[in-house]
Amino acid sequence: MQVIPAVDIKDGRCVRLEQGDFTKEKIYYDNPLEIALYWQEQGAKILHVVDLDGAKDGWPQNMSLIKNIAEELTIPVQVGGGIRKAEVIEEYLNSGVFRIIIGTLALKQPKVVSELIDKFGADKIVAGVDARDNYVAVQGWLETSEKHVRDVILDLKDRGIETFIYTDISRDGMLKGPDFDGLEKLNALPDIEIIASGGITTEEHIQKLAEIGIDYAIVGKALYTEDLNHEKLWGE
């Protein structure tokens, strides 16, 4: 099991939200690069960065800051939030970003996904599937679609997506544990990789995810509140 620390950026600062609610914001660091470097120094092998302003507005709002993080770190950085055009993906990848997470674009323009896979490769494009009551939410979680999570994943798989980040919005930032049942069912689908996100708080949660076959887990708030001891996660 590999834990991936999350750095969510809003107004240029590292914050955490509860259930994606922009009115429930807690600022943890004024300089996201500082905490990104810290997680790397502590032993993280991958960093997960989200442009919350970009997710809400539909266009990257913190790109220069995120590009700087990718340039400064030596570990891979995956980025999401407001990435809805091929030229934005290309600019991020050229700056050293490891791979791109698409959400709203994948749901609203699924035909474009195959083109992105052909252009950049399946290893560079990840789909973020964020669920509210088993239906996929988009636009920075402000809009819930009528499309079921499983159907969306199967459709995107047919279009070339191999890796999916699944988040149960109701659990995100609540420190109450992930959607184990949902994750197990999705992970049983053939020929895809599911990355768990949302609500992961304890070592027991990490262990249970490993037991159901999940190899990667994105953790945010629990690391910042120290509910989860990172020193036990990443080694010496």
Secondary structure, DSSP 4 states (H G I P E B T S, - for coil): -EEEEEEEEETTEEEEEETTEEEEEEEEES-HHHHHHHHHHHT-S-EEEEEHHHHHHTS-SSHHHHHHHHHH-SS-EEEESS--SHHHHHHHHHTT--EEEESHHHHH-HHHHHHHHHHH-GGGEEEEEEEETTEEEETTTTEEEEEEHHHHHHHHHHTT--EEEEEEGGGTTS-S---HHHHHHHHTSTT-EEEEESS--SHHHHHHHHHTT--EEEE-HHHHTTSS-GGGTS--
